[in-house]
Amino acid sequence: MVSSAQSPGPTEPKFHPPTNLEAVQDDFYNKGVAFIEGCNEESLTKLAHQFGDIVRPRNEVNGAGISNIRFAPSLAGKGYSSDELYFHTDRSGWEHPPRIIMSTLTRKSTAGGESLLADTTRILKDIKDQGDGLYELLTNSKHASFRSDDGALIPRPIFDESSGLFRFRFDDSIQLSASLVVRFQQLLDILYRNSFAISLQEGQGYLLDNHRFLHGRTSFTGAREMLRALVNISPPLPIVTILFDIDGTLCRSEEMSVDAYYSCISDIVGKPITHTNTTVNLHGRTDLGLLHDVLDYHTVDNKSSVIEQFLQLHPSYLQKSLNKGLLSVPCPGAKETLEWLATRTDTEKSNNSSPNLRIGLMTGNSCTNALLKLTAAGINTSFFDLRISAFGDTHMDRLSLIQDSMAKLRAIDGHNFQESKVIVVGDTPLDIECAKQAGCAAVAVASGNYGMDDLAVLGPDLACVRISESKAYLDSCLGASVQAALAAPVSMVGG
């Protein structure tokens, strides 16, 4: 359970079995810490290898690289005593400290021995909010030095803004400048008020981002034992993500869309609102943003109620329009291109390699309407990963759509996420502008309402008439992703 004396931590941490890799990864990359239960040495070792390479323990070597942290005066390090273990970064003197600390409790102490954790993201925000110069001291290597394995003190900032690494400790392995020494008590006060304590039960433990979290332990009595692995994350295979617009890019369904949109609004507000009596630009818009503009144009009162009804009823109106014979048809080359991309992914799976391609949707339609239009056009919707997709019934504009997908991708990939590996494929100037603003690549397809000249002048990474003409460019992006992974340096194991 969590100590009630500390407030910034989880009020009730959620524990996962070590076999639930997806849940453990989500918590680790999103929160910086993931709690596990039902864990022993075998499952801890297996989990460590699923994240990367185990760093050889300094004091003990058992073949698997797992340390037994316990009261053992013959071993070096305060972790092998029963004294309080102050907040620190493991291997803080290394140029690249191990990224992950994995621990599981195998024997609970008679009293004490709570794990102490502090999220430096909170600590840094607290320091910045004070605005009294302490942040500048922490980010300058002139004010702190850390002892390396050969005994030398190496100047390093406590917080490295370029890498996001926060390194710290309380003992004689850190040396501070006079300017920081006089502020040290202030720093400790901030650290402790942003910390929390966890009283683990046997078989419970955690994965900690050693670059983000500081950890320690209260003093204890009795025979407390904990297994620990230090892990360097393996270089990931860079994943290319392709986000497809729908209308004008994958399919065309203007008559169906216009009929359903305005029929639905008219029925809800009780007066005719049509495409001909509404001078609002439709192209590249989201359902929600367009709805606000249309209602403002016609000075409709009680907008919130109308919007709620519209979002609920709109899919049924789209189905009615389809039933009336207003069709959705695939854009030239769309089905062929999607099937080619799906083949690329299937080939990687059959070769037992991790797919380096994800396909999602970034559309102004709601999810229900998007899938209906694609299905009506004969496009297989199983190609698309809806977890990373963004839809227009919850976003006012195109840029927020991209930002939504980016946030979802960042939550899945953690620090390995790269905006430049995201490719937005669309048919409007807004698609290009928003993709570039978000740091993504842009493929412009002149299969909608804009011609090649209108799109090419905005400087997309590729402009083409048919989406199938983008295959060579997409293939080069996928090939570059694989080559980058092959050229990446192998993570080194510390001694």
DRENMAR-725659 format. One record per residue (C-alpha): x, y, z. Coordinates in steps of 0.05 Angstrom, whole numbers. Layout:
BEGIN
<<X Y Z>>
...
% end
This chain:
BEGIN
<<0 0 0>>
<<21 73 -7>>
<<43 113 53>>
<<-12 163 70>>
<<41 213 90>>
<<62 223 18>>
<<12 252 -31>>
<<43 259 -101>>
<<45 185 -116>>
<<-10 137 -139>>
<<-64 132 -86>>
<<-73 59 -105>>
<<-20 32 -152>>
<<-44 -17 -204>>
<<-3 -81 -205>>
<<5 -123 -267>>
<<31 -194 -275>>
<<99 -194 -309>>
<<68 -233 -367>>
<<23 -174 -385>>
<<77 -140 -425>>
<<31 -89 -459>>
<<4 -63 -394>>
<<73 -60 -362>>
<<101 -23 -423>>
<<43 27 -424>>
<<53 46 -351>>
<<128 49 -356>>
<<130 94 -418>>
<<71 138 -397>>
<<83 144 -322>>
<<156 127 -314>>
<<139 70 -266>>
<<101 4 -273>>
<<82 -40 -214>>
<<85 -116 -220>>
<<62 -174 -176>>
<<68 -250 -176>>
<<140 -241 -197>>
<<200 -286 -182>>
<<271 -288 -208>>
<<252 -327 -271>>
<<196 -280 -291>>
<<237 -218 -273>>
<<294 -242 -318>>
<<246 -257 -375>>
<<213 -188 -369>>
<<281 -154 -368>>
<<301 -188 -433>>
<<236 -166 -465>>
<<257 -93 -453>>
<<330 -99 -470>>
<<398 -120 -443>>
<<413 -134 -370>>
<<472 -95 -342>>
<<522 -138 -304>>
<<514 -128 -229>>
<<572 -94 -194>>
<<574 -138 -131>>
<<542 -204 -151>>
<<541 -245 -215>>
<<494 -305 -218>>
<<495 -316 -293>>
<<428 -282 -304>>
<<451 -213 -282>>
<<402 -209 -224>>
<<426 -177 -158>>
<<400 -200 -91>>
<<394 -135 -51>>
<<396 -153 23>>
<<432 -139 87>>
<<503 -162 71>>
<<560 -122 104>>
<<612 -158 62>>
<<585 -125 -2>>
<<598 -53 -22>>
<<542 -4 -24>>
<<491 23 24>>
<<437 -18 -11>>
<<468 -78 24>>
<<457 -49 93>>
<<393 -41 134>>
<<402 35 138>>
<<358 85 102>>
<<377 88 28>>
<<371 160 5>>
<<342 181 -61>>
<<390 168 -119>>
<<399 151 -192>>
<<430 82 -201>>
<<500 86 -233>>
<<496 162 -231>>
<<570 166 -247>>
<<564 131 -313>>
<<558 173 -376>>
<<495 133 -394>>
<<463 104 -331>>
<<419 42 -343>>
<<350 63 -365>>
<<308 14 -324>>
<<311 -12 -253>>
<<269 -75 -245>>
<<257 -101 -174>>
<<214 -152 -139>>
<<210 -165 -64>>
<<225 -237 -44>>
<<227 -228 32>>
<<191 -175 71>>
<<225 -142 130>>
<<197 -145 200>>
<<189 -69 202>>
<<206 -13 154>>
<<237 -23 86>>
<<186 17 46>>
<<207 35 -25>>
<<214 110 -35>>
<<201 139 -104>>
<<204 210 -131>>
<<183 232 -201>>
<<232 285 -224>>
<<180 310 -274>>
<<141 337 -214>>
<<205 361 -180>>
<<227 401 -241>>
<<158 433 -249>>
<<159 453 -176>>
<<228 483 -184>>
<<209 520 -248>>
<<146 548 -216>>
<<188 580 -161>>
<<230 617 -214>>
<<286 634 -166>>
<<346 609 -206>>
<<351 539 -177>>
<<332 508 -244>>
<<390 542 -278>>
<<438 513 -226>>
<<412 443 -237>>
<<420 446 -312>>
<<491 472 -313>>
<<549 422 -308>>
<<591 474 -271>>
<<551 462 -208>>
<<553 386 -200>>
<<603 329 -210>>
<<591 254 -203>>
<<642 201 -185>>
<<656 151 -241>>
<<677 78 -230>>
<<751 98 -233>>
<<741 147 -176>>
<<745 211 -219>>
<<693 266 -208>>
<<663 284 -276>>
<<624 350 -284>>
<<553 334 -305>>
<<488 372 -297>>
<<438 344 -247>>
<<386 352 -302>>
<<408 346 -374>>
<<356 384 -415>>
<<380 353 -481>>
<<372 281 -459>>
<<319 288 -405>>
<<365 251 -356>>
<<360 271 -282>>
<<418 244 -240>>
<<425 253 -166>>
<<450 223 -101>>
<<463 243 -28>>
<<531 211 -13>>
<<605 226 -27>>
<<597 206 -100>>
<<568 275 -116>>
<<603 342 -108>>
<<565 407 -112>>
<<587 479 -123>>
<<581 530 -67>>
<<522 561 -103>>
<<484 496 -101>>
<<506 476 -31>>
<<471 537 -1>>
<<408 517 -39>>
<<413 443 -22>>
<<362 442 34>>
<<312 477 -12>>
<<325 423 -64>>
<<315 368 -13>>
<<250 399 11>>
<<223 401 -60>>
<<246 329 -72>>
<<213 301 -10>>
<<147 337 -21>>
<<144 305 -90>>
<<159 235 -66>>
<<117 176 -42>>
<<128 110 -6>>
<<105 41 -27>>
<<101 -17 21>>
<<110 -78 -24>>
<<87 -148 -9>>
<<127 -209 -28>>
<<124 -221 -103>>
<<109 -147 -116>>
<<157 -98 -147>>
<<165 -45 -200>>
<<199 -22 -264>>
<<228 47 -255>>
<<253 96 -308>>
<<322 108 -278>>
<<329 171 -321>>
<<266 201 -293>>
<<252 173 -223>>
<<295 175 -161>>
<<289 117 -113>>
<<308 99 -43>>
<<287 57 17>>
<<270 69 90>>
<<312 34 143>>
<<287 -35 164>>
<<294 -91 214>>
<<291 -165 197>>
<<313 -202 135>>
<<289 -160 76>>
<<309 -185 6>>
<<296 -157 -62>>
<<317 -181 -131>>
<<340 -127 -179>>
<<359 -122 -252>>
<<388 -61 -286>>
<<368 -58 -360>>
<<391 -19 -421>>
<<334 -13 -471>>
<<351 -45 -537>>
<<352 2 -597>>
<<282 -2 -627>>
<<266 -15 -699>>
<<241 53 -722>>
<<168 47 -738>>
<<138 85 -797>>
<<66 106 -785>>
<<21 126 -843>>
<<-42 165 -826>>
<<-93 167 -883>>
<<-146 220 -894>>
<<-209 189 -923>>
<<-251 237 -965>>
<<-216 252 -1030>>
<<-156 209 -1010>>
<<-183 138 -1002>>
<<-254 146 -1027>>
<<-303 197 -1055>>
<<-373 203 -1027>>
<<-390 277 -1035>>
<<-464 268 -1052>>
<<-475 219 -996>>
<<-437 262 -946>>
<<-471 328 -964>>
<<-540 296 -965>>
<<-531 263 -897>>
<<-498 323 -864>>
<<-549 375 -883>>
<<-610 329 -876>>
<<-589 313 -805>>
<<-579 386 -786>>
<<-644 408 -818>>
<<-685 356 -782>>
<<-654 374 -715>>
<<-662 450 -720>>
<<-729 447 -756>>
<<-711 490 -816>>
<<-678 477 -883>>
<<-602 482 -880>>
<<-571 461 -946>>
<<-506 463 -984>>
<<-534 517 -1029>>
<<-555 564 -974>>
<<-491 554 -932>>
<<-427 587 -956>>
<<-380 548 -910>>
<<-319 513 -938>>
<<-325 438 -929>>
<<-256 414 -952>>
<<-207 389 -900>>
<<-254 404 -843>>
<<-275 361 -784>>
<<-348 343 -772>>
<<-347 380 -706>>
<<-312 443 -731>>
<<-357 446 -793>>
<<-419 437 -750>>
<<-400 496 -706>>
<<-389 541 -767>>
<<-454 519 -801>>
<<-495 532 -738>>
<<-462 600 -728>>
<<-475 618 -801>>
<<-549 603 -792>>
<<-551 634 -722>>
<<-578 571 -690>>
<<-591 576 -616>>
<<-577 522 -564>>
<<-516 498 -602>>
<<-493 448 -549>>
<<-559 410 -552>>
<<-559 410 -629>>
<<-487 385 -631>>
<<-502 329 -582>>
<<-562 305 -623>>
<<-524 312 -689>>
<<-465 270 -667>>
<<-513 216 -643>>
<<-557 215 -705>>
<<-508 231 -761>>
<<-486 158 -774>>
<<-558 136 -785>>
<<-568 192 -836>>
<<-505 172 -872>>
<<-532 101 -877>>
<<-599 127 -904>>
<<-563 167 -957>>
<<-524 105 -977>>
<<-589 65 -980>>
<<-617 118 -1027>>
<<-562 101 -1077>>
<<-514 157 -1061>>
<<-449 118 -1066>>
<<-379 117 -1037>>
<<-327 97 -1089>>
<<-252 84 -1079>>
<<-203 136 -1105>>
<<-159 111 -1162>>
<<-104 65 -1135>>
<<-128 68 -1062>>
<<-146 -5 -1054>>
<<-84 -27 -1091>>
<<-38 16 -1047>>
<<-70 -7 -981>>
<<-65 -80 -1002>>
<<8 -69 -1020>>
<<22 -38 -952>>
<<-14 -95 -917>>
<<29 -145 -956>>
<<92 -109 -931>>
<<68 -118 -859>>
<<49 -191 -869>>
<<117 -207 -899>>
<<152 -179 -838>>
<<108 -219 -791>>
<<121 -284 -830>>
<<196 -271 -824>>
<<188 -265 -748>>
<<211 -193 -748>>
<<173 -137 -715>>
<<132 -98 -767>>
<<161 -29 -778>>
<<96 -2 -807>>
<<31 21 -776>>
<<-29 45 -815>>
<<-81 91 -784>>
<<-135 141 -802>>
<<-135 216 -791>>
<<-202 239 -815>>
<<-254 292 -805>>
<<-307 238 -800>>
<<-329 203 -737>>
<<-302 133 -729>>
<<-370 102 -747>>
<<-378 144 -809>>
<<-306 133 -831>>
<<-313 57 -828>>
<<-381 61 -863>>
<<-353 102 -921>>
<<-293 57 -929>>
<<-334 -7 -926>>
<<-383 21 -977>>
<<-324 36 -1023>>
<<-301 -37 -1017>>
<<-239 -20 -975>>
<<-219 -69 -921>>
<<-222 -32 -855>>
<<-179 -84 -819>>
<<-119 -50 -851>>
<<-125 7 -801>>
<<-103 10 -728>>
<<-158 48 -694>>
<<-116 57 -630>>
<<-72 107 -665>>
<<-127 139 -708>>
<<-162 206 -697>>
<<-232 225 -716>>
<<-269 290 -729>>
<<-328 283 -682>>
<<-283 301 -623>>
<<-237 353 -654>>
<<-251 423 -680>>
<<-194 427 -730>>
<<-144 388 -771>>
<<-84 403 -729>>
<<-116 376 -666>>
<<-131 311 -704>>
<<-57 301 -719>>
<<-38 320 -647>>
<<-88 268 -622>>
<<-55 213 -663>>
<<14 237 -643>>
<<-5 233 -569>>
<<-30 162 -578>>
<<33 142 -615>>
<<77 175 -562>>
<<40 136 -507>>
<<54 71 -543>>
<<126 85 -564>>
<<149 126 -505>>
<<217 160 -515>>
<<226 120 -580>>
<<172 160 -615>>
<<195 202 -674>>
<<149 254 -707>>
<<190 250 -771>>
<<170 176 -779>>
<<97 195 -785>>
<<70 206 -856>>
<<4 241 -867>>
<<-30 225 -933>>
<<-85 274 -954>>
<<-116 313 -1011>>
<<-123 384 -983>>
<<-76 441 -967>>
<<-97 435 -894>>
<<-70 364 -892>>
<<-2 388 -916>>
<<1 450 -871>>
<<-19 413 -808>>
<<28 354 -822>>
<<87 401 -830>>
<<67 441 -768>>
<<66 375 -728>>
<<135 354 -754>>
<<107 299 -798>>
<<121 282 -871>>
<<65 298 -920>>
<<41 262 -982>>
<<-9 303 -1023>>
<<-55 267 -1071>>
<<-93 306 -1124>>
<<-151 257 -1123>>
<<-199 305 -1087>>
<<-219 376 -1101>>
<<-150 406 -1108>>
<<-103 400 -1167>>
<<-29 384 -1168>>
<<-9 458 -1173>>
<<-51 476 -1112>>
<<-18 422 -1070>>
<<54 423 -1097>>
<<63 497 -1082>>
<<57 481 -1007>>
<<119 438 -1009>>
<<95 368 -989>>
<<147 313 -987>>
<<111 283 -1047>>
<<54 306 -1091>>
<<21 257 -1138>>
<<-42 249 -1180>>
<<-59 178 -1158>>
<<-45 150 -1090>>
<<-12 89 -1122>>
<<43 136 -1147>>
<<65 144 -1074>>
<<88 72 -1068>>
<<161 86 -1087>>
<<165 143 -1036>>
<<132 101 -981>>
<<177 42 -998>>
<<238 87 -990>>
<<214 110 -922>>
<<204 38 -899>>
<<271 18 -926>>
<<306 76 -891>>
<<272 55 -826>>
<<302 -14 -830>>
<<371 12 -850>>
<<370 60 -791>>
<<356 2 -744>>
<<413 -40 -774>>
<<461 19 -767>>
<<442 35 -696>>
<<498 23 -645>>
<<490 -38 -600>>
<<475 -18 -529>>
<<535 -30 -485>>
<<533 -69 -420>>
<<567 -34 -362>>
<<618 -67 -316>>
% end
